[in-house]
Amino acid sequence: MEFNNLLLEVKDGLAVLTINRPDKLNALNNEVMREIKAAFEHIRDNDEIKAVVVTGAGDKAFVAGADITEIHTLDQSSGAHFAQQGHDIFTLIEKLPKPVIAAVNGFALGGGCELAMACHVRLANENARFGQPEVGLGITPGYGGTQRLPRLVGKGRALEMILSGNMVRANEAHAMGLVNHVYPADELMDKAEELARGIMSKGPAAVAMCIRLVNEGLDMPLDDAKAHEAKLFGEICATGDMKEGTKAFMEKRKPNFTGK
């Protein structure tokens, strides 16, 4: 696929999606969001793609936020529509049945922080900065920041970030659980690919089921979530991948998963 604002490269089943507006610090506008939606629909529907790494072009920003000139024109109705479209796109990423890893290589602010949080795992380089600075513009986060951030770091830390609008450095983001790992800048993409390919070596049906279970279970009471896990564990036991994986373990060989 060809895009005006994205680069999509696929090698041996791993897709690298790069937000490619370095002169604008990879800021999100309506066109970029439409292209992100199209890219992830393509990734979802392409059986040859097994995992995704998302990053930003250049060495300054992952995504530095949204296009303020577009936000300035919004009213109550168009603002709600604007936010809902963003939610729909980031929910598509969050629910993708393939692992999505954010390789945060600089500023991840506003919509950029929200994009990173929609990914399943977040890696960062030492120069990364995270923040939800929307209150400084007289607005709230609109792409899930008020909901995903407290689920990741807890209510108190999330409120501090959201209400102050202050940025946090990569090491602080790691300490609070917003980031899984922090690496030197020249190692970030290699580490992201290493993690992605490690996950790709596992049973794809099981990986997809785990993503679904975590996403759905977080919004359930614990007893309901455990019952849901038991039900889907039964479903995974009916797959060929389960038979192949357990047989390969007993035979001390590498499994040949098919995703079925």
URSUL-V725357 format. One record per pair of residues at least 4 apart in sequence whose C-alpha atoms are under 7 Angstrom apart, sorted by sequence separation. I is the first residue (numbers start at 1). GAP is how many residues later the second one is. D is the distance in Angstrom with one decimal. If there is no record, write none. Layout:
I&GAP&D, I&GAP&D
//
This chain:
3&4&6.8, 10&4&5.4, 11&4&6.6, 21&4&6.1, 22&4&5.2, 28&4&5.7, 29&4&6.2, 30&4&6.2, 31&4&6.2, 32&4&6.1, 33&4&6.2, 34&4&6.3, 35&4&6.0, 36&4&6.2, 37&4&6.2, 38&4&6.2, 39&4&6.2, 40&4&5.9, 41&4&6.2, 42&4&6.0, 67&4&6.7, 68&4&6.0, 74&4&5.5, 75&4&5.5, 76&4&6.3, 77&4&6.4, 78&4&5.9, 79&4&6.2, 80&4&6.1, 81&4&6.2, 82&4&6.5, 83&4&6.2, 84&4&6.1, 85&4&6.4, 86&4&6.2, 87&4&5.9, 88&4&6.2, 89&4&6.6, 90&4&6.2, 91&4&5.9, 92&4&6.0, 108&4&4.5, 109&4&4.9, 110&4&6.3, 111&4&6.0, 112&4&6.3, 113&4&6.2, 114&4&6.3, 115&4&6.8, 124&4&6.0, 134&4&6.6, 135&4&5.1, 141&4&5.4, 144&4&5.8, 145&4&5.6, 146&4&6.9, 147&4&6.6, 148&4&6.3, 149&4&6.1, 150&4&4.4, 153&4&6.2, 154&4&6.1, 155&4&6.0, 156&4&6.3, 157&4&6.3, 158&4&6.1, 159&4&5.7, 160&4&5.8, 161&4&5.6, 168&4&6.1, 169&4&6.2, 170&4&6.1, 171&4&6.2, 172&4&6.3, 173&4&6.3, 174&4&5.7, 183&4&6.1, 184&4&6.4, 187&4&6.1, 188&4&6.2, 189&4&6.1, 190&4&6.0, 191&4&6.2, 192&4&6.1, 193&4&6.0, 194&4&6.1, 195&4&6.4, 196&4&6.1, 197&4&6.3, 203&4&6.2, 204&4&6.1, 205&4&6.1, 206&4&6.1, 207&4&6.4, 208&4&6.3, 209&4&6.1, 210&4&6.2, 211&4&6.2, 212&4&6.0, 213&4&5.6, 214&4&6.1, 220&4&6.0, 221&4&6.1, 222&4&6.2, 223&4&6.3, 224&4&6.1, 225&4&6.2, 226&4&6.2, 227&4&6.3, 228&4&6.3, 229&4&5.9, 230&4&6.4, 231&4&6.6, 232&4&6.2, 233&4&6.3, 234&4&6.8, 239&4&6.9, 240&4&6.1, 241&4&5.8, 242&4&6.1, 243&4&6.0, 244&4&5.9, 245&4&6.3, 246&4&6.4, 247&4&6.1, 248&4&5.9, 249&4&6.3, 10&5&4.3, 21&5&4.2, 28&5&6.4, 56&5&6.1, 74&5&5.2, 108&5&4.6, 134&5&5.3, 135&5&5.8, 141&5&6.4, 150&5&4.7, 153&5&6.3, 161&5&5.8, 168&5&6.2, 173&5&5.1, 174&5&4.5, 183&5&5.7, 220&5&5.5, 237&5&5.7, 248&5&5.1, 9&6&5.5, 10&6&6.3, 20&6&6.0, 21&6&7.0, 43&6&6.3, 56&6&4.1, 116&6&6.5, 134&6&5.4, 173&6&5.6, 174&6&6.1, 236&6&6.7, 248&6&6.0, 8&7&6.7, 9&7&5.2, 19&7&5.8, 55&7&5.8, 56&7&6.3, 134&7&5.8, 174&7&6.4, 248&7&5.1, 8&8&5.8, 9&8&6.6, 150&8&5.0, 217&8&4.8, 8&9&4.7, 132&9&6.8, 149&9&5.7, 7&10&5.7, 8&10&6.5, 245&10&5.4, 6&11&6.9, 7&11&5.0, 171&11&6.9, 244&11&6.2, 6&12&5.5, 7&12&6.7, 170&12&6.7, 244&12&6.9, 6&13&4.8, 7&13&6.4, 244&13&6.8, 5&14&6.3, 6&14&4.9, 102&14&5.6, 5&15&5.0, 5&16&6.1, 213&16&6.6, 241&16&5.5, 102&17&6.0, 113&17&6.1, 241&17&6.5, 101&18&5.8, 113&18&6.4, 241&18&6.3, 100&19&5.2, 101&19&6.0, 102&19&6.2, 103&19&6.3, 104&19&6.0, 105&19&6.0, 113&19&7.0, 241&19&5.9, 100&20&5.3, 101&20&4.8, 102&20&4.7, 103&20&5.0, 104&20&4.5, 105&20&5.5, 240&20&5.5, 99&21&6.4, 100&21&6.7, 101&21&5.8, 102&21&6.0, 103&21&5.7, 104&21&6.5, 106&21&5.6, 107&21&5.5, 108&21&5.9, 109&21&5.5, 110&21&6.2, 239&21&5.7, 105&22&6.9, 106&22&4.0, 107&22&4.8, 108&22&4.9, 109&22&4.7, 110&22&4.6, 105&23&5.6, 106&23&6.0, 107&23&6.3, 108&23&6.6, 109&23&5.7, 110&23&6.1, 153&23&5.6, 94&24&5.0, 104&24&6.3, 109&24&7.0, 110&24&6.5, 153&24&5.6, 90&25&6.6, 93&25&6.2, 94&25&5.7, 152&25&6.4, 153&25&6.1, 93&26&6.4, 94&26&6.6, 152&26&6.0, 5&27&6.0, 91&27&7.0, 90&28&5.7, 135&28&6.7, 114&29&6.1, 132&29&6.4, 133&29&6.7, 136&29&6.6, 26&30&6.5, 114&30&6.2, 131&30&6.6, 132&30&5.4, 135&30&6.3, 206&30&6.8, 110&31&6.7, 114&31&5.5, 117&31&6.6, 134&31&6.6, 3&32&6.8, 111&32&6.4, 133&32&3.9, 132&33&5.5, 133&33&6.5, 15&34&6.5, 131&34&6.5, 13&35&5.5, 14&35&5.8, 22&35&5.5, 25&35&6.9, 26&35&6.6, 131&35&6.1, 13&36&4.4, 14&36&6.0, 15&36&6.2, 16&36&5.8, 17&36&6.1, 18&36&5.9, 19&36&6.4, 20&36&6.4, 21&36&6.7, 22&36&5.7, 25&36&5.4, 26&36&6.7, 27&36&5.4, 131&36&4.4, 13&37&5.3, 14&37&5.2, 15&37&4.7, 16&37&4.8, 17&37&4.8, 18&37&4.9, 19&37&4.7, 20&37&5.0, 26&37&4.9, 27&37&5.3, 28&37&6.2, 29&37&6.0, 130&37&5.3, 131&37&6.3, 13&38&6.9, 14&38&5.9, 15&38&6.3, 16&38&6.0, 17&38&6.4, 18&38&5.1, 19&38&5.9, 25&38&6.2, 26&38&6.3, 27&38&5.0, 28&38&4.5, 29&38&5.2, 129&38&6.1, 130&38&5.3, 203&38&6.3, 18&39&6.1, 25&39&5.6, 27&39&5.2, 28&39&5.9, 129&39&5.6, 130&39&6.6, 27&40&6.2, 129&40&4.8, 128&41&6.3, 129&41&5.8, 62&42&5.3, 128&42&5.3, 62&43&5.3, 64&43&5.3, 127&43&6.8, 61&44&6.0, 62&44&5.2, 63&44&6.2, 64&44&5.3, 65&44&5.0, 66&44&6.9, 126&44&5.8, 60&45&7.0, 61&45&4.0, 62&45&5.5, 63&45&5.1, 64&45&4.9, 65&45&4.7, 66&45&5.7, 59&46&6.3, 60&46&4.9, 61&46&4.3, 62&46&5.5, 63&46&6.6, 65&46&4.8, 124&46&6.6, 51&47&5.3, 52&47&6.3, 53&47&5.9, 54&47&6.1, 55&47&6.1, 59&47&6.4, 60&47&6.5, 61&47&6.6, 65&47&5.2, 50&48&6.0, 51&48&5.0, 52&48&4.8, 53&48&4.7, 54&48&4.8, 55&48&5.0, 64&48&5.7, 51&49&6.1, 52&49&6.2, 53&49&5.8, 54&49&5.9, 55&49&6.0, 56&49&6.7, 63&49&4.4, 53&50&6.6, 55&50&6.9, 62&50&6.8, 37&52&5.6, 44&52&6.5, 40&53&6.8, 203&54&5.7, 205&54&4.9, 124&55&6.9, 204&55&5.0, 205&55&6.4, 87&56&5.3, 123&56&5.9, 126&56&6.2, 203&56&6.4, 86&57&5.3, 87&57&6.5, 122&57&5.1, 123&57&5.7, 124&57&6.4, 125&57&5.3, 126&57&6.1, 122&58&5.6, 123&58&5.1, 124&58&4.8, 125&58&4.8, 126&58&5.6, 83&59&5.1, 121&59&6.7, 123&59&6.0, 124&59&6.3, 125&59&5.4, 126&59&6.4, 83&60&5.9, 125&60&4.9, 125&63&5.9, 124&64&6.8, 123&69&7.0, 103&85&6.7, 103&86&6.7, 103&89&6.4, 101&91&6.9, 98&110&5.9, 97&111&4.3, 97&114&6.5, 95&117&6.8, 53&139&6.8, 51&145&6.2, 51&149&6.7, 50&150&6.2
//
